Amino acid sequence: MSKYQEEKSKVYSALEVANICGVVNQTAINWIRNNHLKAFKTPGGQFRVYPDDLAEFMQKRSMIIPEDVLNNCKKRAFQDEDVKILIVDDDKGFNDLIFKSISAKFEKASVAQAFDGFEAGTMMVSKQPKCLILDLNLPGIDGIKLYQRLKSSDAFGHPEVIVVTGMNDEETEKKCRELGVKYFFRKPVFIPELIKVITTIFN
C-alpha cells in the first residue's frame, strides 16, 4: 500500500460513488476506467475511491458534495482551529493582501485562506467561520453557486458573506442581491471599507 493510501482510511466503492452521485453503478465504473475519477484497485480487483478524489471530481462537475464526503476528506494544512474569517479568492496576490490587512486589524480573530471552491467548501464545514470573503470567479465552481450551497445547507454554519469580485457587469450584482448578498464590492476594493463591514459583522 502506498503512503498516499495509508494517509486516508475512508474509501468508497464504485457502487457507493454511484449512489452519492445519483447514477447507476456502471456509470461510476466508466468514470474510473476512463480516468475521469481517480481510484485504485483492491487485491480482489474492486475499485475504491478516496473522499478527496471524489469531492474534487464532483466539484469539477458542479455536483453538490454531501456533508459526510467533505467531513471524510483529508484535513487541509491549516493549524488554527478557531478560524473566524475565511478569504476565498484564486488570485494569490489579492488573497494575501486581504489576509495581511485583516490579520493586522483583527488580531484576535484567526483568518484563513482558500484558493478554490473545493478547498473553501471543505474548510467551511471543518472550521465554521463567521465571515466569508468570497470571489465569484473561482476555478471549478463559480462563487454564485458556492454561495447558493452555503445558504441551502446547515453544514457550513451560515456565515455572513462579503462578495469581492472583478466582475463589473450590473447583472452579476443584481443576481447576488436577489440571492440575499448584503455586502458586494468590486475590485479593486477599498480596504478600509472592507474592514468597516467586517467590524459591523463582528459587533
Beta strands, then each sheet from edge to edge (+ up, - down):
strand 1: 12-13
strand 2: 40-41
strand 3: 47-49
strand 4: 83-88
strand 5: 110-114
strand 6: 131-134
strand 7: 160-165
strand 8: 183-186
sheet 1: 1+ 3- 2+
sheet 2: 5+ 4+ 6+ 7+ 8+
end
